[in-house]
Amino acid sequence: MPLSIDTARFINLKVEDLGDGVWGVALNRAAKRNALDIETIEELVDFFSIAPRADVRAVVLAGAGDHFCAGLDLIEHHDEDRSPADFMHVCLRWHEAFNKMEYGGVPIIAALQGAVVGGGLELASSAHVRVMNETTYFALPEGQRGLFTGGGATIRVTDLVGKSRMIDMMLTGRVYQGDEAMDVGLAQYIVKGSSYDAALELARKAAQNLPLSNFAICSAVSHMQNMSAMDAAYAEAVVAGVVNTQPDARARLAAFADKTAARVRRND
């Protein structure tokens, strides 16, 4: 029996059922450019802890207003004046939230617009697919703020753009946007107009896949990247053994065999 999601419990997130197993999760602090305070992180932990057990088949991740996310709430950080140990535990909660996203097995399509900066880029890089539009820009200004990334940029953003570009972004405050951002790997899609509409279309497409296949795609691939090549090959074989023999796939395989399934064609 799937768990239910009480949308009323979320304050800093706008959580809504979009139908057909697709859910919308939007940062809901537009006045702060959706900066991430600790309460927002806790809500992300809550939602993405329950999503895999609540029959959520795909998520569109977005930000209210003109910006996706401007990163760490620096006002909260300044006012709290945390000790090193306190801030370490804040970072560990960020990692908890973002790990649940990346490894949770539910496809997350990020709809990016405006600022995707600092911790906002860390959040976006935890999604499985990123869609940007002409307003989107990416930056890691930690060096200029006297800070260092604490939410996984050294892992996920480096995976996207490479070590040299990551260090350059932090040292110089370099901003990526438009086709250049696409070219270095910060997003997989760029659209004119609504990145949300494009992300929703992709989420609905992903939600039509079998949940076990999506779980493997959105969990196992990341785990295998953390393994040696030999261990990853073994793990891949085990996962394929489970996924490729699932009973729910029989009808889809039969449709391919009798030529009623859609074929993969080139885009003309």
C-alpha positions, 0 to 999 in steps of 0.5 A: 500500500503506497504511503500518502503525501500530506501537501499541507505539511510543506511551507517552504516547498509548494508540493502538488500532485500533477496527475499520472504519478507526476508531482511538482516540487517548487521552492516557495521563497520567491522573495529570497530568490528561493535561497535555501535555509535549514527549514527548506532543506528539512522539507526536501529531506521529508519529501524525497524520503517518502516519494519512493514509497508514495507511488511518485513516478516522476518529479518536476523540481522548480522555483517560484518566481523568476529564479530557481535558487540563489543558493545558501540563505546567507542572511540566515547563515550570518545571523546564526553565527554557527560554530564549525561543528554546527555548520558541518551538521547543516552541510550533512543535512544538505547532503542527506537531502541531495543524496535522497534525490540522486539515489532515491530512484524517482526521476527528477526533472529540474526546470531552471530559470534565472539564478542557479547559483551556489547551493542552487547549482548543488540542488540542480545537480542532484536532479537527473535531468536539467532544463534551462531557458534563456534566462538561466545562469549558473555560478559558484560565487563561494570564493568571493563570499569567503565560503566553500561549497558544502552541499556536494558541488565538489562531487556533482558539479565537478562530474558535470563540468570537470575539475578545471571548470569547477575550480575556475567557477569558484575562483573567479565567479565565472557565470555560464549561460545560454549555449555555453552552459549547455556545452559544458554540461550544466543542463541537457536541454535549453528552451525558449520560454517556459522551462517548466512546461518542457520539464513537465513534458519530460517528467510525464514521458519518464513516468510512463516507464516501469517504476523498477526500470526508473529506479535502476536508472536513477539510482544504480547508475550513480552508485556504479559511478562510485565503484571500481570498473570491475565492481560496477560491471558486476553490479550492473549484471545483478541489476540487469538480472532483476530489472530485465526479468520483471513480470511487468515488462512481459507485455512490453517485450511482447509488443516489441516482438509482434511489432506493435511497439513504437520503434526508435527512429531518427529525428527528422 
